[in-house]
Amino acid sequence: MKIYDIVDYRACATSDLRAASNGKEITQRFAKITGIRVEITDSQEEAYTVS
């Protein structure tokens, strides 16, 4: 993203992280390592985004 000067983005996780017992922990670790906040979307938003 730095190479292409991306300034606006949205990182989303879907059903696998929603179902994982440690999904929130995974997104927190990812954010700590990368600086990118990942939002776990609900099934309705996932369906809307994918379609």
Backbone as CSV, one residue per row, in Angstrom:
resi,resn,N_x,N_y,N_z,CA_x,CA_y,CA_z,C_x,C_y,C_z
1,MET,0.833,-1.180,0.000,0.000,0.000,0.000,0.883,1.250,0.000
2,LYS,2.024,1.171,0.648,2.925,2.324,0.656,3.466,2.604,-0.735
3,ILE,3.771,1.554,-1.466,4.323,1.708,-2.813,3.362,2.467,-3.719
4,TYR,2.079,2.196,-3.594,1.065,2.811,-4.459,0.348,3.992,-3.812
5,ASP,0.853,4.452,-2.684,0.283,5.602,-1.972,-1.203,5.428,-1.638
6,ILE,-1.566,4.232,-1.211,-2.937,3.970,-0.791,-3.153,4.640,0.565
7,VAL,-4.162,5.475,0.668,-4.433,6.144,1.942,-5.769,5.718,2.547
8,ASP,-6.717,5.320,1.744,-8.017,4.869,2.229,-8.204,3.408,1.869
9,TYR,-8.501,2.620,2.872,-8.743,1.205,2.643,-9.599,0.670,3.786
10,ARG,-10.124,-0.513,3.576,-10.897,-1.188,4.602,-10.511,-2.653,4.581
11,ALA,-10.000,-3.137,5.689,-9.620,-4.539,5.803,-10.719,-5.268,6.567
12,CYS,-11.271,-6.305,5.945,-12.386,-7.026,6.544,-12.088,-8.519,6.638
13,ALA,-12.605,-9.116,7.672,-12.563,-10.565,7.834,-14.008,-11.055,7.786
14,THR,-14.175,-12.266,7.300,-15.543,-12.773,7.127,-15.780,-14.019,7.992
15,SER,-16.497,-14.967,7.474,-17.032,-16.085,8.258,-15.989,-16.881,9.036
16,ASP,-14.818,-17.084,8.497,-13.824,-17.886,9.225,-13.438,-17.243,10.550
17,LEU,-13.207,-15.943,10.550,-12.853,-15.289,11.806,-14.066,-15.072,12.692
18,ARG,-15.241,-14.921,12.100,-16.465,-14.832,12.906,-16.663,-16.123,13.685
19,ALA,-16.380,-17.245,13.055,-16.587,-18.562,13.663,-15.464,-18.957,14.614
20,ALA,-14.296,-18.384,14.441,-13.151,-18.756,15.278,-13.335,-18.262,16.711
21,SER,-13.004,-19.095,17.650,-13.133,-18.700,19.053,-12.153,-17.589,19.413
22,ASN,-11.083,-17.467,18.642,-10.084,-16.444,18.913,-9.997,-15.398,17.794
23,GLY,-11.095,-15.200,17.077,-11.108,-14.265,15.954,-10.707,-12.854,16.335
24,LYS,-11.232,-12.380,17.447,-10.905,-11.026,17.890,-9.420,-10.923,18.238
25,GLU,-8.895,-11.943,18.899,-7.471,-11.951,19.248,-6.603,-11.929,17.987
26,ILE,-6.995,-12.675,16.983,-6.235,-12.710,15.735,-6.200,-11.327,15.093
27,THR,-7.353,-10.660,15.043,-7.373,-9.329,14.420,-6.549,-8.339,15.233
28,GLN,-6.547,-8.474,16.553,-5.739,-7.592,17.393,-4.251,-7.822,17.175
29,ARG,-3.848,-9.067,17.072,-2.436,-9.383,16.797,-2.022,-8.842,15.435
30,PHE,-2.879,-9.049,14.460,-2.593,-8.575,13.100,-2.399,-7.059,13.103
31,ALA,-3.276,-6.353,13.804,-3.180,-4.892,13.881,-1.886,-4.466,14.568
32,LYS,-1.515,-5.170,15.607,-0.290,-4.828,16.324,0.945,-5.016,15.441
33,ILE,0.957,-6.073,14.669,2.107,-6.384,13.811,2.157,-5.490,12.576
34,THR,0.998,-5.267,11.956,0.976,-4.574,10.661,0.530,-3.125,10.726
35,GLY,-0.173,-2.772,11.796,-0.749,-1.433,11.866,-2.058,-1.316,11.111
36,ILE,-2.558,-2.432,10.605,-3.817,-2.451,9.851,-4.915,-3.043,10.722
37,ARG,-5.959,-2.262,10.970,-7.105,-2.711,11.770,-8.028,-3.541,10.870
38,VAL,-8.349,-4.729,11.301,-9.238,-5.613,10.550,-10.586,-5.655,11.249
39,GLU,-11.622,-5.425,10.466,-12.986,-5.425,10.980,-13.639,-6.770,10.651
40,ILE,-14.198,-7.424,11.650,-14.923,-8.676,11.405,-16.355,-8.291,11.049
41,THR,-16.732,-8.542,9.818,-18.057,-8.151,9.349,-19.090,-9.203,9.727
42,ASP,-20.333,-8.790,9.791,-21.404,-9.750,10.061,-21.814,-10.423,8.748
43,SER,-22.609,-11.468,8.857,-22.973,-12.255,7.675,-23.779,-11.449,6.664
44,GLN,-24.594,-10.540,7.142,-25.405,-9.727,6.232,-24.517,-8.808,5.391
45,GLU,-23.562,-8.162,6.033,-22.663,-7.281,5.290,-21.778,-8.085,4.342
46,GLU,-21.342,-9.244,4.785,-20.539,-10.108,3.927,-21.314,-10.481,2.665
47,ALA,-22.561,-10.859,2.814,-23.400,-11.220,1.667,-23.558,-10.039,0.721
48,TYR,-23.763,-8.856,1.265,-23.921,-7.656,0.448,-22.641,-7.332,-0.304
49,THR,-21.500,-7.425,0.365,-20.210,-7.075,-0.227,-19.794,-8.057,-1.310
50,VAL,-20.042,-9.322,-1.085,-19.623,-10.358,-2.018,-20.504,-10.393,-3.263
51,SER,-21.758,-10.031,-3.121,-22.672,-10.138,-4.267,-22.505,-9.022,-5.261
